[in-house]
């Protein structure tokens, strides 16, 4: 039973890290897209 709890803790940490990376990546992608649109429109 203790092994399953450790596995869940590790999985939760991995998932939290993934979500953090996803958020940062999404923000970076939006910023780059805005810059590209502004460059094309000028």
matplotlib code that plots the C-alpha trace (Angstrom):
import matplotlib.pyplot as plt

x = [0.0, 2.9, 4.3, 1.0, 1.0, 4.6, 3.7, 0.7, 3.0, 5.4, 2.7, 1.2, 4.5, 5.1, 1.6, 2.0, 5.3, 3.7, 0.9, 3.3, 5.3, 2.1, 1.0, 4.4, 4.5, 1.0, 1.9, 5.1, 3.3, 0.7, 3.4, 5.3, 2.1, 1.2, 4.7, 4.5, 1.1, 2.4, 5.4, 3.4, 0.8, 3.4]
y = [0.0, 2.4, 1.8, 2.9, 6.1, 6.8, 6.2, 8.6, 11.3, 10.9, 11.0, 14.1, 15.9, 14.9, 16.1, 19.4, 20.0, 19.2, 21.6, 24.3, 23.7, 23.7, 27.1, 28.7, 27.2, 28.5, 32.0, 32.0, 30.7, 33.5, 36.2, 34.9, 34.7, 38.3, 39.5, 37.6, 39.1, 42.6, 42.1, 40.8, 43.6, 46.4]
z = [0.0, 0.8, -2.7, -4.3, -2.2, -3.3, -6.9, -6.6, -5.1, -7.9, -10.5, -9.0, -9.0, -12.6, -13.5, -11.7, -13.5, -16.8, -16.2, -15.3, -18.4, -20.5, -19.0, -19.7, -23.2, -24.0, -22.8, -24.8, -27.9, -27.7, -27.3, -30.3, -32.4, -31.5, -32.4, -35.8, -36.6, -35.7, -37.9, -40.8, -40.5, -40.5]

ax = plt.figure().add_subplot(projection="3d")
ax.plot(x, y, z, "-o")
ax.set_aspect("equal")
plt.show()
